[in-house]
């Protein structure tokens, strides 16, 4: 996966809607269709960027961290900024052109929704790519215990990788919320609303951390006690319009 520069991965450019109020109806329709085509092409290019190879086995942990950080920035800043630009551009042209050609108003609304759908799909793609790297990191670079064994039912400890990873992924208020959720892991039985469950094919576990965030845990043993090591935490929001994936349920 090549470097991800936020200014090099726009999904929408306001210049794509450079059509004047004096343009013919057919020219306006062609402009709107071309803007949709370019947005879809930009989404396809983003998908190729996110799937072009992976990290080599010898890749440094810092390189993986950098890519996770870049994907989180893309998801939280780059793509939302592109979505806002698309909304603003469509509204501007609709005000300048649509009110003079009122029969085209439904077409402007359709364009706006298509652009929103493109950005929702892009957010989900960036999230999934970031989460895959987080799982890879937790499996390839597991930590040792950094705290006493916690819990009266299910036992757990924070790994010595956890705090640094949490600080990179979550703002302070979300980290406090995550700690509150984590304390509930030690209850007997584990509250079902935490949705503690194995992540298929990874050897890792997932659990809610509040506010759309999820923990990554692994099972291990400490001083003869089977327990969970809390390795990572990060956002896993629902970017798919209500069709939540297994991690976000």
C-alpha positions, 0 to 999 in steps of 0.5 A, a space after each residue: 500500500 503506497 503512502 496515503 497523502 490526504 490531498 492526493 486522494 480526493 473523491 470529489 472536486 468542485 471543479 467537476 461541476 463547472 457549468 453555467 446557468 446559461 448552459 443548455 439542459 443537455 449540457 447540464 445533464 452531461 456535466 452532472 453525469 460526468 461528476 458522478 462518473 469521476 466520483 465513482 472512478 475516484 472511489 475505485 482508485 482509492 480502493 486500489 490504493 488501499 489494496 495494493 499489496 501489504 506490509 512485508 513480513 520484515 516491515 518495521 512496527 513504526 511503518 505499520 503504525 504510520 499507515 494506521 495513523 494515515 488511514 485514521 486521518 483519511 477516515 476522520 478528516 480527508 474523506 469527510 472534507 471531500 464529502 463536505 466539498 461535494 455537498 457544497 458544490 452540488 448546492 451551489 450549482 443547484 442554486 445557480 442552475 437548478 432554479 432556472 431549470 426546475 425540471 432538473 431539480 430531482 437530478 441535482 438531488 440524485 447527484 447529491 445522494 450519489 456523492 454521499 453514498 460514494 463517501 460512505 463507501 469510502 469511509 467503510 473502505 478506509 475503516 476496514 483497511 485500518 482495522 485489518 492493519 490493527 488486527 495484524 499489528 496485535 497479532 504480530 506485536 503482542 505485548 506483555 502485561 502492564 497491570 495486575 490481573 483484573 476481574 472476578 469472573 473473566 480475567 484481563 490485563 492491559 498489555 504494555 502496548 495498549 496505552 500507546 495504541 489507545 492514545 494514537 487512536 482515541 481522544 481522551 474522553 473516548 479513552 476514559 469511556 473505553 476504560 469504563 467498558 473494560 472494567 465490565 469485562 471482569 464481571 461474572 458473567 460477562 455482560 452480553 451487551 459488551 459483545 465479547 466474541 472471537 474474530 474469525 480467522 485471527 485468533 483475536 477477540 473483539 469487544 465494545 469500547 463505547 461510542 462506536 469503538 472496539 477493543 482487540 484482545 487476545 487470550 493468554 496465560 499469566 501466572 497460571 491464570 487464563 486471561 485476556 490481554 487487551 492489545 488495542 482499541 480504535 473506532 469501528 463506526 457504522 459507515 454503511 448506513 445501518 448495515 453494520 458489520 460483525 465488529 460493529 454490531 
